[in-house]
Amino acid sequence: MTKSEFKKYLERGRKAHIKAESITNELFDKLEQDMGLSELILSDIPSNAENADNLEEAIQCYIQYGECDPDLLWGELIMGNIAHS
């Protein structure tokens, strides 16, 4: 590997990370706009996801590591929204 190749990999990784953060922020913004569920509220909703205590962490774990089942997250989201209303 050359220095140039190394830097290209770093730059690709950085761009991918920035894009993932942007999508995560869009998701949290949409949840707040459509359901009134801010990240603060999501952090109060318990989750059964592995390695997460609350729904905000569970969503982050799914996006970052692919942990958990999106259907489980959706169910927790709906139940949390009902409880929050």
Secondary structure, DSSP 4 states (H G I P E B T S, - for coil): --HHHHHHHHHHHHHHHHHHHHHHHHHHHHHHHHH---HHHHTTSB--STT-SBHHHHHHHHHHH--S-HHHHHHHHHHHHHHH-
